[in-house]
Amino acid sequence: IHGNPSIFPLGLTNESYYCYLNSVLQLLLSLEKFVYYFKNCKPNENQKFTKSISSLVNCHTFGNQVYNAKKIKELSSSKFSSFLQHDSFELLQFLFLGIKDENMNISSQENSESLKKSLHTVKTANEAWDLYYKVNFTIIDYLFGGIFETLVSCSKCYFSSKTFDPFLDISLPIPQKKTTKA
């Protein structure tokens, strides 16, 4: 992947209806910065999501051929039944939030309320991102986060209001092809 010889292909066991899990894990394993972070992090016992992903990454980077994502399946079992098919994107969001929650430090959690107020006082998206990132410094925010800038203007008095809202994912509509009748 990107010429990095330390990242090897990895097979994942596919029990029951875990295709969605395997596709998400293969996606994450293809991201060099994601792999690098989890290969080098030292999770504690309370960081179950981080520890499971780190274990997967270390298995992957040391060239093991097959990995059973048992710990990740156990973490997701409260939300994702092993006997049903699920959406990969929902699992990705679930993993991201689990990792974020474990890696936010206490002072960041205490400052999140003041962050919400402060985001409405900044003038540019770069300022908003810098402020957000000071409070939400996680690998998930670094790799997948961004800031929406919204400008609303009154057509009568011309007053404008600008806000900035953080995001980890964006849902985009898929345009329908227009069919023409011949």
N, C-alpha and C positions, 0 to 999 in steps of 0.2 A: 504494500500500500504506500503510494508516494515514494517508492524506492527505499522504504525502511525495511532492512532485512531482519530486524528484531521482532517483526509482527508476522505471525504465521497464520495460515487458515485454521479454523477451529470448527470441528463438528459438534453439534449440540444434539443430545438425545431428544427425541420427539415422542413423548408419551401422551396418549389421549389427544386432547385438543389444544396442544401448546404451540401450534404454528405461529400464532400472534406473538408469543413470548420469544420464540427463536428469531423471528424477523427483527424484533426490536433489539435484541442482544447483538445480532450480527451487524445491524446498523451502527450501534454504539461502538462496537469493536472496530469499525472501519474509520473511526474518527481519531486521528493521531494524537491530538491534544487531550482528548478524553482518556485515551489509553495511557498516555504518559502520566497524567494526574493520578489515576487510580493505581497505576503500577507503583508509584512512589509514595502514596499516602499511607499513613499509619493509623487506621481507625481504632477507636477504643471499643470495648464490649457493648456499649450502648448504641453504637452506630451500626445497626443491623443492615440497613440498605447499603451504606458505604462499604461495609465489610464484605457483603455478598458480591457487590460489583467488583471490588478489589480482588477478591478470590478468582472471579471469572477472568479478569484482565490478566492476572498473574499466570493462570493456567494457559491462557491464550498466548501470552508473550514468551512463555518458556517452551512452546512448541508441543504441548500435549495435544493429542489428536481428537479426543472427545471429552465433552464437559456435560455433566448433568446439573442443571440449574436448580437443584432441589431447594436450596436456601431462598432463592429468589421466588420460586413457586410458593414456598411456605409464607413468605412475606406478603405475597399478593393474594393468598387464598381467601382472605376476608372479603375481598372485592371481586375476585375472579374465580369462578367455579371451575374445577378441573374437568367437569363433564359437559361444559358448554363452550361454544366458540365465542371469542371476544374480539374487540377492536384493538388493533396494535397501537393506535394513537392514544387511546384511553390508558393503556398500560404504560406507555412512554410518559404521559403526564403524571401518572401515579408514582412511577420511579423517580421522576424529577422532583416532585414535591417531597417524597420521602428523603431523598438525598439532601435537598435544600434544608428541610426542617432539622435534620441531624447536624448539619454543618454551619448553621447560623449560630453565632455566639450569643450569649445572654444579653450583652450590651446592645447588639443589633436588634434583638427582639424588643427590648425596651425602647429603642429609638424609632421603631417603625411607625408609631403614631405621629411623632413629630416630623418624620419624613413625609407622611401624607400631606401634612399642612405645608411643609416647605416646598414641595413640588409645585405648588400653585403660585409661588413667589418668584421662581426663576424665570429668566427671559429666553433661554435657548435650550434646545434639546440636549446639547453637549453638557450644559450646566446641570440639567435634570439627571442625565445619565451619571455624571460624576457624583452627584449627591446620592442617588439611589445606590450606586455601587459601593459607596463608603459604608452603607448600612447592610447591604445584601451581597457581601463578598463571598460567593460560592462559585464553584466550577460550573454549575448549571447556569447561573446568571452570566458568567464570563463567556461561555460558549453559545448559549441559546437566547439570552435576554436582549431586550431592546426597549425603546421608549416610543410610545405614540405621542405625536404632537397634534393637538386638536385646536383649531381656531374657529370660534363662533362669532359672527358679526351680526349686529342688529341692522336690518335694512331701513329702519325708521330713524334711529338716533345715531347709527354708525358706531356704537360702542362695540369694541372687540374684546373678547376674553380668550386667553390661550391657556390650555392645560396640558400636562404631561402625565401619561400613565404608563407604568412598566408592563411588559408582557414577556412571556416565555414562548408563546406560540401564537400564530395568526391563522384564523380560518379564512380561507379565500374561496369565493364562489367559483365554480367551474362553469364557464359560459356554455350555453347550449348552442349547437350549430343551428343556424337558421336554415330551414328547408324552404325551397321555393317550388311552387307547383308549376309544372310545365304546361 
